[in-house]
Amino acid sequence: MEIRVSGLTKIFGDGPSAVTAIQDADLALERGAFVSLLGPSGCGKTTLLRIVAGLEPPTRGTVEIRGAPVWTAAGRSTSATRPVSMMFQEARLFPWFSVVENVALPLRIAGLGRTERTERARDICETVGLGEFLHHRPGALSGGMKQRASLARALVTDPQLLLLDEPFGALDAMTRDTLNLELMEVCAGANVTTILVTHSISEAAFLSDRVVVLAPRPARITATVEIPFMRPRNLDLQQSMDFQSMVGQLRRTLSEGE
C-alpha cells in the first residue's frame, strides 16, 4: 500500500470538554489511487488529512506512507512526509513573489539552485496553464489562477502523495469544472496518489476511484464506494444517467451515516 491508516483517533482537549474528532479510522490506498473523503461539515475530514500530512499528531493509531510511520514516539518523521504535498482551500501565495517564484519556493527551501528550480517551476506552470503569468504577482491573478499556482507549487516537488483540502471550493462552477479536469489529467500523468476532502457529492463522484464516506463527529468511516467510470473522463459524463445514479447512491449513503 502507498498509504495505510490504522485505528486512527484524534481527541482535542481533556476531561469533560474533550472532543473526539476522529474515532478508529482505517484507510488504505494503493499507488496512483484518487480517493475522496466525503462527509458533513465539521466531521473531521480536514483533521484526518492534516494527520496524514504530518501537521497534526494523532491521539492513537498509526499512519504509514510506503511502510514508514508518519508519527513515532519522537514526533513527526520528516523522512516519511518528504514525498507529501498538501494544497489548501486558500492559495496561500506570498504577495511579494511572482507566480514562478511562489511555485519554486519548495525547491528553494530544499536547496536547489536558482536555475534548476526556476526551470522546473516554469515547466509545471505550463502544465497547469500559467505559462503567460509566470511573472505576475498574486494580486493580479483571478481566484482560479491563484489556485492553479497553488496546485503547481504542490506538484513541483514530484510528490508521491497529494493531499487536497477543498482546493476549489470557493471558485465558480465553470472554473471549478475546468480545474477539476486539469487536476485529473495532471494526477494521472504523474501517477500520484491523491486524497481529496470535499463537500461536493458530484465532485467526489467525478474525480475519484472510490469515495470514503464519513459520519458526523466523531468521524467514523461508514462506507467505501467504488466509482466504476473509466478514465479519462470528461464533463459529458456528469450528464449521464449512470453518473446521476452514482451521485444518488452517494447521497443516500451519506444520509444513512448521519
C-alpha positions in Angstrom: 0.0 0.0 0.0 1.1 3.5 -0.7 -0.6 4.8 2.4 -2.2 2.9 5.4 -4.1 4.5 8.2 -4.9 2.1 11.1 -7.1 2.8 14.2 -6.7 6.5 13.9 -8.2 8.5 16.7 -7.9 12.2 17.5 -9.2 13.8 20.7 -8.9 17.6 21.3 -8.8 18.8 24.9 -9.1 16.9 28.2 -11.7 15.9 30.7 -15.4 16.9 30.2 -14.5 19.4 27.5 -12.7 16.8 25.3 -13.9 16.5 21.7 -13.3 13.3 19.7 -12.8 14.5 16.1 -11.9 11.1 14.6 -12.6 7.6 16.0 -10.8 4.4 14.9 -10.4 5.3 11.2 -8.9 2.7 8.9 -7.9 3.5 5.3 -5.6 2.0 2.7 -4.6 3.4 -0.7 -2.6 1.9 -3.5 -0.2 3.9 -5.7 -1.9 6.2 -8.1 -5.4 6.0 -6.5 -7.6 9.0 -6.3 -9.8 8.9 -3.2 -12.2 11.5 -1.9 -13.3 11.9 1.8 -16.9 12.9 1.8 -18.9 13.9 4.9 -20.8 16.8 6.6 -19.1 20.0 7.7 -17.1 19.6 10.9 -16.9 15.8 10.8 -13.1 15.6 10.9 -12.2 15.3 7.2 -9.6 18.1 7.4 -8.2 16.8 10.7 -7.7 13.4 9.1 -5.9 15.0 6.2 -3.6 17.0 8.5 -2.6 14.0 10.5 -1.7 12.1 7.3 0.3 15.2 6.2 2.2 15.3 9.4 0.7 18.6 10.5 -1.4 17.3 13.4 -0.4 14.4 15.8 -2.9 11.6 16.4 -4.1 10.7 19.9 -4.0 7.0 18.9 -3.4 4.9 15.8 -0.8 4.9 13.1 -0.2 6.4 9.6 2.3 4.8 7.3 3.5 6.1 3.9 5.2 3.3 1.9 5.7 1.4 5.2 7.3 4.4 7.0 5.4 5.7 10.1 4.5 9.4 9.9 4.2 9.6 13.6 6.6 8.0 16.1 7.2 8.4 19.8 9.7 11.1 19.0 7.1 13.0 16.9 6.7 13.6 13.2 9.0 11.7 10.8 10.4 14.2 8.3 11.6 11.4 6.0 8.1 9.8 5.9 6.4 13.1 5.0 9.0 14.2 2.5 7.1 12.9 -0.5 3.8 14.5 0.6 2.4 17.8 -0.7 -0.8 19.5 0.5 -3.0 22.1 -1.2 -5.4 24.2 0.9 -8.7 25.9 0.1 -6.8 29.3 0.2 -4.0 29.7 -2.2 -1.6 31.0 0.4 0.8 32.7 -2.1 3.4 35.2 -1.0 2.2 38.5 -2.4 5.8 39.9 -2.9 6.8 36.9 -5.1 5.9 36.3 -8.7 4.0 33.2 -9.8 7.1 31.3 -10.8 8.9 32.3 -7.5 5.9 31.1 -5.5 5.8 27.8 -7.3 9.6 27.4 -7.0 9.6 28.1 -3.3 9.6 24.4 -2.1 12.6 23.8 -4.3 14.3 26.8 -2.9 13.7 25.5 0.6 15.1 22.1 -0.4 18.3 23.8 -1.5 18.1 23.6 -5.3 19.9 26.2 -7.3 18.1 29.1 -8.9 18.4 27.9 -12.5 17.2 24.4 -11.8 14.3 25.4 -9.6 13.2 28.1 -11.9 13.2 25.7 -14.9 11.2 23.1 -13.0 8.7 25.7 -11.8 8.3 27.1 -15.4 7.6 23.6 -16.6 4.8 22.8 -14.1 3.3 26.3 -14.6 3.0 25.5 -18.3 1.3 22.2 -17.4 -1.4 23.9 -15.3 -2.0 26.8 -17.8 0.1 29.5 -16.2 2.7 29.9 -18.9 1.6 33.5 -19.6 1.5 34.5 -16.0 5.0 33.5 -14.7 6.0 37.0 -13.7 2.6 38.2 -12.4 2.2 38.8 -8.7 -0.7 37.1 -6.9 -2.6 40.3 -6.6 -3.0 40.5 -10.4 -4.5 37.0 -10.6 -8.1 35.7 -10.5 -9.1 33.2 -7.9 -8.8 30.4 -10.4 -5.3 31.4 -11.4 -4.2 31.6 -7.8 -5.4 28.1 -7.3 -3.6 27.0 -10.4 -0.4 28.5 -8.9 -1.1 26.7 -5.6 -1.6 23.4 -7.4 1.7 23.9 -9.4 3.5 24.6 -6.1 2.1 21.4 -4.6 3.2 19.4 -7.7 6.7 21.0 -8.3 8.4 18.6 -5.9 7.0 15.5 -7.7 5.1 14.3 -4.7 4.1 10.6 -4.2 1.1 11.7 -2.2 -1.0 14.8 -2.9 -3.5 16.0 -0.2 -6.2 18.4 -1.3 -8.4 20.2 1.3 -11.3 21.6 -0.7 -8.9 23.4 -3.1 -11.6 24.6 -5.5 -14.5 25.1 -3.1 -14.6 28.9 -3.3 -14.5 29.1 -7.1 -17.4 29.5 -9.5 -18.8 26.3 -11.1 -17.2 26.8 -14.5 -13.7 27.5 -13.2 -14.1 24.6 -10.8 -15.0 22.2 -13.6 -12.0 23.3 -15.6 -9.6 22.9 -12.8 -11.1 19.5 -11.9 -10.4 18.3 -15.4 -6.8 19.6 -15.2 -6.3 18.1 -11.8 -7.4 14.6 -13.1 -5.0 14.9 -16.1 -2.0 16.0 -14.0 -2.6 13.4 -11.3 -3.0 10.6 -13.9 0.1 11.7 -15.8 2.3 11.8 -12.6 0.7 8.7 -11.2 0.4 10.5 -7.9 -1.7 9.1 -5.1 -4.4 11.7 -4.2 -6.7 12.3 -1.3 -9.3 15.0 -1.7 -11.5 16.4 1.0 -14.8 17.7 -0.4 -18.4 18.6 0.5 -19.5 18.1 -3.1 -21.0 14.7 -3.9 -20.8 15.3 -7.7 -17.2 16.4 -7.4 -16.3 13.2 -5.4 -18.1 11.0 -8.0 -16.4 12.7 -10.9 -12.8 12.7 -9.7 -12.5 9.6 -7.6 -11.7 5.9 -8.0 -13.5 5.5 -4.7 -15.2 7.6 -2.2 -14.8 7.2 1.6 -17.9 8.4 3.5 -17.5 9.7 7.0 -20.2 10.1 9.7 -20.6 13.3 11.7 -18.2 13.9 14.5 -16.6 11.8 15.7 -15.5 11.0 12.2 -16.0 7.3 11.5 -15.7 5.7 8.1 -19.2 4.3 7.4 -18.8 3.2 3.8 -16.3 3.0 0.9 -18.0 3.3 -2.5 -16.1 2.2 -5.7 -16.6 4.6 -8.7 -17.0 2.5 -11.8 -16.4 5.1 -14.6 -13.5 4.5 -16.9 -10.7 7.1 -17.4 -10.1 9.5 -19.0 -13.4 11.3 -18.0 -14.9 14.4 -19.4 -17.7 16.7 -18.3 -20.3 14.9 -20.5 -20.1 12.1 -18.0 -21.9 14.3 -15.5 -25.0 14.4 -17.7 -25.3 10.6 -18.0 -27.9 8.5 -16.1 -25.2 6.3 -14.7 -23.4 9.3 -13.2 -26.7 10.7 -11.7 -27.4 7.3 -10.3 -23.9 7.2 -8.6 -24.5 10.7 -7.1 -27.8 9.4 -5.8 -26.2 6.4 -4.2 -23.5 8.5 -2.6 -26.2 10.9 -1.2 -28.1 8.0 0.3 -25.0 6.5 1.8 -24.1 9.9 3.3 -27.6 10.3 4.8 -27.6 6.8 6.2 -24.4 7.5 8.1 -25.8 10.6 9.9 
